Amino acid sequence: MPKVSVIIPAYNAIAYLKEAVESVLKQTFTDFEILIVDDGSSDGTVEWVSQIKDPRVRLISQQNQGSSGARNTGITAASGEYIALLDADDIWEPTKLEKQVRHLEENPSVGLVDTWTVLINQQGKSTGRVVVSHAEGDDVWKQLVQFKTVCACDSTPLIRRSCFETVGLFNRELPFLEDLDMWIRLAARYRFAVIKEVLVRYRQHPGSKSTNCQGTLEAFRTIVEKAFESVHSDFLPLRERGYGRIYLYLAWRAINNRDYEQAVQFNRQAIAHRPLFIFSWDFIRQTIALTLLKKFGHQTYDKAKTFIQALRRQRSTNNGQWGIGNS
């Protein structure tokens, strides 16, 4: 049996799927199987996958069940000791699996090992932003319920299969943040670790479901209230910090959605839940962005954002942090 099962849910993602699969086939660690779960696509995904000659690639077709349903199908069918999730539009660096497998082999108490990631736009160009995580050890649950960065996207973690046998599969009833729900459940039982290198390229889409602010907020409420149902009262302040962070996050999403009024409302809610955020760099940066929008409008704000992204790309390249996707 393969050591790793790579699960790629695919729903009308043929424009990106080829690059995602190629990034797995180029891994320096080769003891894996790839389960491409076609979730009712109508874009030729089945025909394309059927032409792949590599025996490690397997196609599973089903009627559309959503991303959680597709992941669950893949996990159930997987035969590997470790499970790696890869969204069809994301890309792995060649040494990702090698470094994560080595860490799990050397640290049997760790259930999930994460990596850092760089954000790329729809065309595959870097935004210049590297998302880092230092969530490791026994306190990751506390960070997750505060909505701190852990597993920046579904394509970063490598997870022991036995963990899913303990905590169950993804919650198909959650239309948003189903990954956060899973990480919280895992962190309540297992230790996390991080490979502190950029090993994933996470593609951002203007029309992705993360732009649905209200749906995201409602899902967060469901997840966080469930997480605090049976914890000691000493942990309750973490819930307010979590609400503060989710509102800051949603304010950024509203800005990207060009909804200035909603962004201001979310910004104020963040401070209402966590007044100390007023001293945080993220809040200060967001306040500057809202001021620019109010005074100059979205056109000027977008130009400033593009300029900042270019500076980030240049700085990252000059520092040698990563060299792929910089164009």
Residue, then its C-alpha position, 0 to 999 in steps of 0.5 A: m500500500p502507498k504511504v500517502s494518499v493524495i485526495i484532489p476534489a475536482y468540480n469543473a476545475i480542469a483549467y487548474l487541475k492539470e497543474a495541481v496533478e503535475s505538482v504531485l507527480k513531481q514530488t521527490f517523495t514518490d510512495f503515494e496514490i492520487l485519488i481525483v474525486d470528480d464531483g459531478s464535473s461537466d468540463g471534461t475532467v473524467e476524460w482528461v484523468s482517464q488519459i493519465k497513464d501513471p498507475r498511481v492516479r485513480l479516478i473516483s466519479q460521483q454526483n455533486q456533493g460539494s467539497s466536503g462530500a468529495r473529500n470524505t469520499g476520497i478519505t474513505a477510499a484511501s489506502g495510505e497511512y497518511i492523508a494529504l488534501l490538495d484543492a484542484d487549483d493549488i500547487w505543491e512545491p516538489t519537496k512538500l511530501e518528503k519533508q512532511v512524511r519525514h516529520l511524521e515518521e520522526n514524531p509519532s505524537v504529531g497527528l497533523v503537520d502543516t506548511w507555510t504558503v504563498l498566495i497566488n492570483q487567479q492567473g498563477k502570479s504571486t500576490g507577494r504575500v506569504v502566510v506563515s503559521h507557528a501553530e504547533g504543540d499542544d495549544v493549537w486548539k486555543q489558536l484555532v478558536q481565536f481564528k488565528t492562522v493554522c492550515a492557511c488552506d486545505s492543501t497544506p496539511l498532511i494528516r495521519r489516517s488514524c486521526f480521521e478514524t477518531v474524530g470523523l470526516f468533514n461536516r457536510e452540513l457546513p457550507f463554509l469553514e468546514d476545514l476550520d471545524m475539522w482542524i478544531r476537532l483534530a487539535a482537541r485530540y492531537r498535536f500539530a507541527v509546522i514545516k516552516e517553509v513555503l511549500v504550497r501555492y494557494r490560488q485566490h479567486p474573486g468569486s470563491k465562496s470565502t467572499n460570502c461574508q454572512g455565510t462565513l460568519e454564521a458558520f463560524r458561530t456554529i463551529v465556535e459555539k460547539a467548540f465551547e460547549s463543554v470547556h472550562s470557564d477559564f477558556l471563555p475569553l478566547r471565544e471573544r477574541g475569536y469573534g474579534r478576529i473573524y470580524l476583522y477577517l470579514a472586514w477585509r473580505a467586504i473590502n475586496n467585495r467593494d462593500y464599504e459599508q459592510a466593511v465598516q460594520f465588521n471593523r466596528q464589531a471586531i473592536a466591540h468584541r476585542p477592544l485591544f485590537i485597536f493597537s494591532w497592526d492588522f486593525i491599523r492597516q485595515t483602518i488605513a485601507l478604509t480611509l483610502l476607500k472613503k476618501f479616494g474610492h476603489q480605483t485608487y485603493d486598487k492601484a495602491k494594493t497592486f503597487i504593494q503586491a509588486l513590492r512584496r514580490q520584489r522583496s520576497t524574491n530579493n530575500g530568496q524566500w521563494g522563487i516560484g510564481n514570482s512573475 
